[in-house]
Amino acid sequence: MAARLLPILLGTLLAAAALAGCAPEPGSTGDPSPTTGSSATTPAPPSATTPAPAPSPTAGPSAAPDPWTEFSDARGPVSSEIPPGWSVAEVAASEDGMLQLAVRDDAGATRLIFANRVSGLGGACTPALPVLRIVEHDATPLEIPGFAPAASDQLGRPLEAPRVVYRVAELPDGALGTLAVSNDRPQDSCMFYNLLQGAAGSLVFADALQIDSVAPGRVFPDAAAAEAFTGTAEYATLKRILGSLRLEA
C-alpha cells in the first residue's frame, strides 16, 4: 500500500514546485500592479503672462502764450515790449533826429517816456526847491543790445553799467519815487535827470526826465510807501517794459 502512494505523493510535490516557480516576484516588471508609496505628479509648465502695457505719459497743461508784444521804431532805433492794450505814440520828432515817444496804458495815460539825443539840460536851484537825498531802493543790471556807453558823464565822472533803477527821495511832506533806465548815479541836489548816457548822446527811458520836488515822477505819503511800491503789479509791469529796451534796428 505504501509503495503505491509514494509515486502519487512525489507527483503532487513536483506539480506544486512548478507552480511556485512560475509566480512573478512583487515589484518585478512582470507584476501588473507594482506597489508604490504615492503616485508621481509631473508639474505643469508655467503659463506665459503677457506684460501689461506701460501707461502713456500724461501731458501737463500747455503754457499760455505771452500776450505781450514788441514795439519798434527804426528811427530811434528803439524797441521794447508792451503789455496787451498798451500803445506807443510819437510825441515829437525833430530834424536833428530827436525822437520822442510816450508809452501809454490801456486807459491812454502816459506811463513812460522815451527820447533820444537829449541835450541842453540845466537849471539852477532856488530856496523853494529842497535838496533831494536820493536812495536807490532797487537796481537791476541791464544788457542793452545796440548801446555803447559814453566815456564819462557830463561832469567827467565815471559811469556805471546800465541798470533799471528805482530812486526814492524824501520830501518835507512825503516822498517821491522814479523808475528809469540809467547808467549814472546822481548826487544829492534840488533836481536830477533820468539819463542813459551813451557815446551817440544821452537818452531817457523813464517815467519822467527831470525830477525835483515840484515836478516829481511819483509822489507818496512817506518813504515807506514809496519803497512798498516795488512790490506792486504796476511796478513789475513798468520794470519789465524798461528792461526790454533795445537800441538797434
C-alpha positions in Angstrom: 0.0 0.0 0.0 2.8 2.4 1.0 4.7 1.5 -2.2 1.7 2.6 -4.3 1.2 6.0 -2.5 4.8 7.1 -2.9 4.7 7.8 -6.7 1.4 9.8 -6.3 2.9 12.0 -3.5 6.1 12.7 -5.5 4.0 13.8 -8.5 1.9 16.2 -6.3 5.0 17.8 -4.8 6.6 18.3 -8.3 3.5 20.0 -9.6 3.3 22.3 -6.6 7.0 23.2 -7.1 6.4 24.0 -10.8 3.5 26.3 -10.0 5.6 28.2 -7.3 8.4 28.8 -9.8 6.1 30.4 -12.3 4.6 33.1 -9.9 6.2 36.6 -10.5 8.0 38.4 -7.7 6.4 41.5 -6.3 7.9 44.6 -7.8 9.3 43.0 -10.9 8.5 44.1 -14.4 6.2 41.3 -14.7 4.0 42.5 -11.8 1.0 44.2 -13.4 0.3 46.4 -10.4 3.5 47.3 -8.6 3.1 48.9 -5.2 4.4 52.5 -4.6 4.1 54.9 -1.7 2.3 57.6 -3.8 1.6 58.3 -7.4 4.2 60.7 -9.0 2.8 64.0 -10.4 4.6 66.0 -13.2 4.2 69.7 -12.6 2.5 71.7 -15.4 4.7 74.2 -17.2 4.0 77.8 -16.1 1.7 79.7 -18.3 3.1 82.6 -20.2 1.9 86.0 -18.8 1.5 89.0 -21.2 3.0 92.1 -19.6 0.6 95.0 -19.1 1.3 97.9 -21.5 3.2 100.8 -19.9 0.9 103.8 -19.2 1.3 106.6 -21.7 2.7 109.8 -20.2 0.0 112.4 -19.5 0.9 115.8 -20.9 0.7 118.7 -18.5 -1.2 121.9 -19.2 0.5 123.8 -22.0 1.8 127.2 -21.0 -0.3 130.1 -22.2 1.4 132.3 -24.8 2.8 135.5 -23.5 0.3 138.3 -24.6 3.0 141.0 -24.6 4.0 142.4 -28.0 7.1 144.3 -29.2 7.1 147.9 -30.3 9.9 149.1 -32.6 10.8 152.2 -34.4 13.8 152.2 -36.8 14.3 156.0 -36.4 15.5 155.5 -32.8 16.4 152.9 -33.4 14.5 151.6 -30.4 12.3 148.7 -29.4 10.6 147.4 -26.2 7.9 145.1 -25.1 4.5 146.4 -24.0 1.5 144.6 -22.3 -1.7 143.9 -24.1 -3.9 147.0 -24.6 -0.9 149.4 -24.2 0.5 151.5 -27.0 3.4 153.7 -28.0 2.7 157.1 -29.6 5.0 159.6 -31.2 5.0 162.9 -29.3 7.5 164.8 -31.5 10.4 164.2 -33.9 12.9 166.9 -34.9 15.1 167.4 -38.0 18.2 166.6 -36.0 17.0 163.1 -35.4 15.5 163.5 -31.9 12.6 161.1 -31.4 10.1 161.4 -28.5 7.7 158.6 -27.7 5.1 158.1 -25.0 4.3 154.6 -23.6 0.6 154.6 -22.7 -1.5 152.2 -20.7 -4.8 150.7 -21.8 -6.6 153.8 -20.5 -4.5 156.1 -22.6 -2.4 157.6 -19.8 1.3 158.1 -20.4 3.3 155.9 -18.1 6.8 156.1 -19.5 8.6 158.4 -22.0 11.4 157.8 -24.4 13.6 160.4 -26.1 17.0 160.1 -27.9 19.6 162.8 -28.4 18.7 164.6 -25.2 20.7 167.8 -24.8 20.5 171.3 -23.4 19.8 170.2 -19.8 20.5 172.6 -17.0 18.9 174.5 -14.2 19.6 176.3 -11.0 18.5 175.5 -7.5 16.4 178.0 -5.6 15.4 178.2 -1.9 12.0 176.9 -2.9 13.5 173.6 -4.1 14.7 171.5 -1.2 17.8 169.2 -1.7 16.8 165.7 -2.6 18.6 162.9 -0.7 18.4 160.1 -3.3 18.3 156.5 -2.2 18.3 153.6 -4.7 15.8 151.0 -3.5 16.0 148.7 -6.5 18.7 148.3 -9.2 18.8 145.5 -11.8 21.7 145.3 -14.2 20.6 145.5 -17.8 22.2 144.4 -21.1 21.0 146.7 -23.8 21.6 145.5 -27.4 22.9 148.3 -29.6 24.0 150.5 -26.7 27.6 152.0 -26.4 28.2 153.9 -23.3 29.8 157.4 -23.1 33.4 157.6 -21.7 32.1 159.7 -18.7 29.1 161.7 -17.6 28.7 165.5 -18.3 30.8 166.4 -15.3 33.6 164.0 -16.3 32.7 161.3 -13.6 32.9 157.6 -14.5 29.6 156.0 -15.4 28.2 152.7 -14.2 26.8 149.7 -16.1 23.2 150.3 -17.3 20.5 149.2 -15.0 16.8 149.6 -14.3 16.8 151.7 -11.2 14.2 152.9 -8.7 15.2 156.0 -6.8 13.4 157.5 -3.8 13.9 160.9 -2.1 12.1 162.2 1.0 10.2 165.5 0.8 9.1 167.7 3.7 5.6 166.4 3.3 6.1 162.9 1.7 8.4 161.2 -0.7 8.9 160.9 -4.4 10.0 157.9 -6.4 11.1 157.5 -10.0 11.8 154.5 -12.2 14.3 154.7 -15.1 17.0 153.1 -17.2 20.2 154.8 -16.2 24.0 154.4 -16.1 24.9 157.2 -13.7 24.4 158.0 -10.0 23.0 161.5 -9.4 24.4 163.5 -6.5 22.1 165.0 -3.9 20.7 168.1 -5.3 17.4 170.1 -5.8 16.9 168.2 -9.1 18.3 165.4 -11.2 17.7 163.8 -14.6 17.0 160.2 -15.5 19.5 159.7 -18.2 21.2 156.8 -20.1 24.4 158.4 -21.3 25.8 156.9 -24.5 28.6 157.5 -27.0 26.0 158.7 -29.5 24.3 161.0 -27.0 22.1 160.8 -23.9 18.6 159.4 -24.0 15.8 159.0 -21.5 13.6 155.9 -20.9 11.8 156.6 -17.6 8.6 157.8 -16.0 10.0 161.4 -16.2 13.1 163.2 -17.4 13.5 165.8 -14.7 12.9 165.0 -11.1 12.5 167.7 -8.4 10.1 168.5 -5.5 7.8 170.5 -7.8 7.6 168.1 -10.8 8.5 164.7 -9.4 7.9 161.4 -11.1 5.7 159.9 -8.4 4.5 161.2 -5.0 3.9 159.1 -1.9 2.8 159.9 1.6 6.1 158.8 3.0 9.3 156.9 2.2 7.9 153.6 3.4 5.0 153.9 0.9 7.5 154.8 -1.8 9.5 151.7 -1.0 6.4 149.5 -0.9 5.6 150.4 -4.5 8.3 148.0 -5.6 6.0 145.1 -4.5 3.1 146.0 -6.7 2.0 144.6 -10.1 2.2 148.1 -11.6 5.9 148.4 -10.6 6.6 144.9 -12.1 4.9 145.9 -15.4 6.9 149.2 -15.7 10.1 147.5 -14.8 9.6 144.8 -17.5 9.0 147.4 -20.2 12.1 149.3 -19.2 14.1 146.1 -19.0 13.2 145.1 -22.6 14.9 148.2 -24.1 16.9 147.6 -27.3 18.7 150.2 -29.3 19.2 148.5 -32.7 17.4 148.4 -36.0 
